[in-house]
Amino acid sequence: MKKPVVVYQSKYGATKKYAEWIAAELACDIYRRSDVKASDLEPYDPILYGGGLYAGGVNGIDLLTKNFNALCGKNLILFTCGLSDPSDQDNTDHIKSSLSKVLTAPMQEKIKVFHLRGAIDYARLGPIHKAMMAVLHKMTARKDFQSLREEDKQMLATYGKAVDFTDRAAILPIIQYVQAILSHADQEEAKNSRGH
Ligand SMILES: Cc1cc2nc3c(=O)[nH]c(=O)nc-3n(C[C@H](O)[C@H](O)[C@H](O)COP(=O)(O)O)c2cc1C
């Protein structure tokens, strides 16, 4: 029987919240990225990895990229957690284009990607992140507002505040995807055992 696992890296807690919701729904093991090595994932399939989006990159995604050869025989699922609205295709295209810089073509083919919407509380940001957001805000505020992408307009509107878009219902497509893998594997197992 296939046994899923959720691994995540979360700086301020939004990805952790989603990872915990997903693991609870699938009744599976869950680990922080810092607590596992690729070899610890050997008993698991599918492997779900979740990381926060920072300047287009996914926190801790090297778990999948550096260990791709060891993991590529398994079902691999990546969920990103960022502030931009994943129901806007412009945003998901933007994330996809950033991901294509770190995921090779075989990785892109193999890894099923989902996007979830996170949270930000400027009062809780560490000094480096605060400075990065200040620079981004300054650069964006200088541009012609009408020409901005929706994501940038929202960043200007929420700059300095606390916003939380985390939503348990948003994990449903991920759960359904994993359940389909598990039930297909069960059917194959039953077919094989009948054949013997
Ligand atoms: C410095 C910085 C850069 C960020 N870059 C992005 C980004 O490129 N795209 C995005 O959608 N969200 C971005 N965010 C928002 C985070 O992805 C969001 O806060 C997310 O919930 C973080 O998840 P975590 O707390 O689990 O790490 C950024 C936040 C910070 C502080």
The ligand as a Gaussian input file, in Angstrom:
#p B3LYP/6-31G(d) Opt

LIG

0 1
 C       10.781000      38.969000       1.167000
 C        9.522000      38.308000       0.728000
 C        9.383000      37.937000      -0.600000
 C        8.184000      37.334000      -1.029000
 N        8.060000      36.960000      -2.339000
 C        6.891000      36.423000      -2.760000
 C        6.715000      36.062000      -4.127000
 O        7.624000      36.156000      -4.951000
 N        5.509000      35.585000      -4.511000
 C        4.468000      35.430000      -3.622000
 O        3.388000      35.015000      -4.031000
 N        4.616000      35.740000      -2.304000
 C        5.795000      36.225000      -1.866000
 N        5.963000      36.539000      -0.536000
 C        4.895000      36.231000       0.419000
 C        5.121000      34.871000       1.112000
 O        5.203000      33.847000       0.163000
 C        3.967000      34.592000       2.077000
 O        4.131000      35.445000       3.163000
 C        3.848000      33.144000       2.508000
 O        2.675000      32.988000       3.263000
 C        5.049000      32.707000       3.312000
 O        4.885000      31.389000       3.767000
 P        5.665000      30.865000       5.059000
 O        5.315000      31.775000       6.185000
 O        5.124000      29.505000       5.280000
 O        7.128000      30.865000       4.734000
 C        7.131000      37.123000      -0.094000
 C        7.301000      37.507000       1.240000
 C        8.483000      38.087000       1.660000
 C        8.609000      38.480000       3.091000

